[in-house]
Amino acid sequence: SSGINAEYGELLSTSTHVMPLASFSETEENIAEAVADIRERRGQQDLMLSITMGKIKQADKRVNDLEEEQEQLRKKLTSLEAKIMTLRSDQEGMTKLNKTLKATITGLVST
């Protein structure tokens, strides 16, 4: 037992730094402040993350809306192209009919 006490006493006397009780209390306060700072920063980071995630969701919804709009415009374009083809066909028919009428009128006038 005396050997252990001697070793312990020697350890204490050779220790380069023994923290006084007041310093221990200050260190405890510093740790508490550091923990509070870390929690506050964590809260701010959580808030920023939440805001960022909200913006990402809005952007994602906007992309989906634009994709839907693009699909609607693609359908309208296809419909307009079909109408143009119909009008061209009608125009060709009218041109042929016009030529036939002119020829008929010319034939009637000359007789």
C-alpha positions, 0 to 999 in steps of 0.5 A: 500500500505504501508503494502505491501511495509513493508512486501516486505521490511521485506522479503528482509531484512530477506532473507538469500541470495540475489544474486548480479547481477554479480552472476546472470550473472555467473549463467546464463553463468553456465546454458548456459555451462551446456545446451551446455554440455548436448546438446553435450552429447546428440549428442554423445549419438545419434551418439552411438545409431545410430552406435548401431542400424546400428550394430543391422541391420547388425547382423540381416541381417547376421542372415537372410543370415545364415538362408537362407544358412542353408535352402539351405544346408538342401535342399542339404542334403535332395537331397544327402540323396535321391541320397544315397538311389538311389545308395544303391538301385542300388548297391543291384540291381547290387549285385543281377545281379552279383549273377545271372551272376555268377550262369549263368556262373557257369551253363554254365561252368559246362555243 
